[in-house]
Amino acid sequence: MTLQVRQIRKEFITRSGSLPVLCGIDLDLDSDKSLAIMGQSGSGKSTFLHVLGGLDKPSAGKILLDGLDPLAMNETDLAHYRNQKVGFVFQDHHLLPQCTVLENVLLPSLLGSTPKVEVIQLAKDLLARVGLENRMDHMPSELSGGERQRAAVARALIMRPRLLLADEPTGNLDKRNADNIMRLLLKLHEEEKNILIVVTHSLELAKLFPRVMTMDDGILAQAVSSN
């Protein structure tokens, strides 16, 4: 499986004219590869992830994930693509407060139907892998910040996505929890053999990745060594 990105551009129309946010980005990543993207706020990092994951459409360019072109899909097919092929972990965990941890993890698998026994077991297995096997029946309000984010990581993996995108997943955590979450993402990525792209402000956390790139004014710079 490969991710191919060609000349992705994104512009917003403002009162002052066109505002370029992404300026012709090219990127190739194979299955089992991970990438950290660094950059200042407003550099286009989050916009790039949203475009990759089908949450936003670019002004121009092409994206292929294992031969599938999300930019050519209608809304129904795109929703299915996001559900089946892409996992998201955001800075805010976005857990539903009225649902238990297990129910939150199962949410992407529902699609209007009761989850199958094997999917429920997978959710329990994922929660065990992120260290929450004893918190499955707890509500999000009963968890620490690090535990909520670990639950969000498990939820992002429930559909076994081929592309896992994390947008500042440690931004609301202290240093210890931030390091734990980043190492957990890399460990699960290695086990699942997916493509992992993480946006982070932290050079220290980015150094955990074999490949690091920088976003500056909508331009993705060539990779630099993380060692």
Buried (B, 14 or more C-beta within 10 A) or exposed (E): BBBBBBEBBBBEEEEEEEEBBBBBBEBEBEBEBBBBBBBEEEBBBBBBBBBBBBBBEBBEBEBBBEEBEBBEBEEEEBEEBBBEBBBBBBBEBEBEEEBBBBBBBBBBBEEEEEBEEEBBEBBBEBBEBBBBEEBBEBBBEEBEEBBBBBBBBBBBBBBEBBBBBBBBBBBBBEEEBBBBBBEBBBEBBEEBEBBBBBBBBBEEBBEBBBBBBBBBEBBBEEEEEEE
